[in-house]
Amino acid sequence: NVKYGATYELEETKTLEIATQINFEVELIANPGDDSVQVITRFINQSNSTVDLDTFLNIPGRPQRKGLVTSLRSGQAAVESFTLSGYAGLKGQVLWYGIREVNGEAFLNKEITVP
């Protein structure tokens, strides 16, 4: 059972090795009481250079959500959040979260299942 206001961590910390090292974790907070889902991503740049990241969230039957994390300096952390309405319709759906270094070639996709 999903509880109102409870936090559901769905991904462990991952390292994205493109031209740099970026650690990120994705957390999903389901709020059935207000019929919403929040997807929160925390980034830490563990490289020696400044990076820019493109992010996206694919939601079944909805437009893709996009984000941009700019000028993330060495050792710096950043947080990105997407709030989605309609928890009841998202329950059990698989969402895809992706990250890519701007002007880079590699990318990483992670699936997140709404509890």
FENJOJO-V939766 format. One record per residue. NEAR is the number of other C-alpha atoms within 10 Angstrom. D_LAST is the distance of its C-alpha to the last C-alpha in Angstrom with 2 decimals. Layout:
<<NEAR | D_LAST> <NEAR | D_LAST>>
This chain:
<<4 | 8.30> <14 | 6.75> <12 | 10.07> <13 | 11.83> <13 | 12.83> <12 | 11.00> <14 | 10.62> <16 | 8.09> <14 | 10.45> <17 | 9.43> <15 | 13.04> <10 | 16.31> <12 | 19.38> <15 | 20.96> <17 | 24.53> <18 | 25.44> <14 | 29.06> <14 | 30.71> <13 | 33.94> <17 | 32.47> <18 | 29.93> <23 | 26.85> <17 | 24.21> <20 | 20.84> <17 | 17.43> <23 | 14.25> <18 | 11.96> <23 | 9.04> <22 | 9.40> <27 | 7.51> <20 | 10.55> <18 | 10.40> <10 | 14.10> <12 | 15.26> <15 | 12.88> <17 | 12.01> <23 | 9.91> <17 | 12.05> <22 | 12.39> <16 | 15.15> <18 | 17.37> <15 | 20.28> <22 | 23.27> <19 | 26.35> <22 | 29.40> <18 | 31.10> <17 | 33.78> <11 | 37.26> <14 | 36.91> <15 | 35.31> <20 | 32.57> <16 | 30.97> <19 | 27.49> <17 | 26.02> <21 | 22.25> <17 | 20.10> <21 | 16.65> <16 | 16.42> <16 | 14.28> <13 | 14.88> <7 | 17.67> <7 | 18.26> <9 | 20.81> <12 | 20.17> <13 | 19.89> <14 | 22.42> <15 | 23.50> <15 | 26.45> <17 | 27.08> <14 | 30.87> <12 | 33.48> <19 | 31.28> <17 | 34.15> <17 | 34.48> <14 | 32.64> <13 | 30.98> <15 | 27.31> <14 | 25.42> <13 | 22.12> <14 | 20.52> <14 | 17.91> <15 | 16.47> <12 | 15.34> <15 | 13.87> <14 | 14.58> <13 | 13.13> <20 | 9.54> <14 | 10.17> <12 | 11.33> <21 | 8.68> <15 | 5.76> <12 | 5.70> <15 | 8.21> <16 | 9.55> <16 | 11.17> <16 | 14.34> <21 | 15.79> <16 | 19.49> <22 | 22.37> <19 | 26.09> <23 | 29.25> <16 | 31.41> <10 | 34.42> <12 | 32.90> <9 | 32.29> <13 | 29.29> <16 | 25.64> <15 | 22.30> <13 | 19.09> <14 | 15.69> <16 | 12.63> <20 | 9.20> <13 | 6.14> <21 | 3.84> <17 | 0.00>>
